[in-house]
């Protein structure tokens, strides 16, 4: 497959051009109008027919599903509501930013699309190309892009046998190095919404009311105690509250309070068990002080699970393709990616492409307004994706 490397290197300048256009025009959530027009246009230039399975998503297909298995490559395309400060000549032209590298993901998948189209006559099956919206979950709805594309049927008609994707990572991840691991690679996330009802009173007579702020403080500590005493200490579980609201005046005990936070785990059993404990704990603490409280876990995304057999197979193909072997991640990332939703429904492998640290961007990781990625390695992402699909189809063809 050395020809794949040669073809990917030949596409490097185009991949960078695509990435820079996308970087200058970042859009949020499902509202990816300009992004979709650009990506659709590039795919159609290559000879693809492109559909939109749901708002902000694009789907293309190369090869014949009747000739063998179906392999899907996925890239996200949405940005973040971050004000860019990189000073790059191709910096964002609006108040959003591709601070998580989704512009690079889409550009590298476009590169892979070109390679696959050029090899269409050789394909022993079919490759679907999915460009997905709202991975970041910024849309004000109770579902994210992964939910939307799954519900739209991207894994069917034809049925998808396996999936691969990649994500860039800066800082300590060496430029051009490829990483992955079997099993969980990204953590789950659940939004935590606690609502507390007490009874208002004058600040000088707390005994005449039920203080919801006091209840909130105990519930906050209760969440941390659940982690310390109800979760296996060898398991990862993090509960963080970033917003607690109550009251309007210094001398008035309010009648209600609210807490918003996130729960992150790396094991489905830990995730479910913690939610059950939290339901009982929140209710009991509020009742102990005479109030009431509820906790809801909203818009959850499970941990992203790399199928062990598929991952071993695709790592083998990558090791045959590149001079440097794929490096094994020691532990999952504490962050979340909604590729998890697809991975729950089809064998999946998520690769990491390191982009290192560039001068002037030291200490600036994902979601930082000054993060930047080494463009010289983008060809490698396109080669990895295209080779994964080509090799999988070749091996699994009847």
VENBEL-V336556 format. One record per helix or strand. SS is the DSSP state (@ for helix, = for strand). FROM is the first residue (numbers start at 1). TO is the last residue. If there is no record, write none. Layout:
# VENBEL-V336556
((SS FROM TO) (SS FROM TO))
This chain:
# VENBEL-V336556
((@ 2 10) (@ 12 24) (@ 33 45) (= 50 51) (= 58 63) (@ 65 67) (= 69 76) (= 80 80) (= 97 97) (@ 102 118) (@ 120 122) (= 125 132) (@ 145 151) (= 162 170) (= 178 180) (= 183 186) (= 189 197) (= 199 199) (= 201 202) (@ 206 208) (= 210 210) (@ 212 230) (= 237 245) (= 252 253) (= 256 265) (@ 268 288) (= 292 301) (= 304 306) (@ 308 321) (= 327 328) (= 333 333) (@ 339 343) (= 348 356) (@ 375 396))
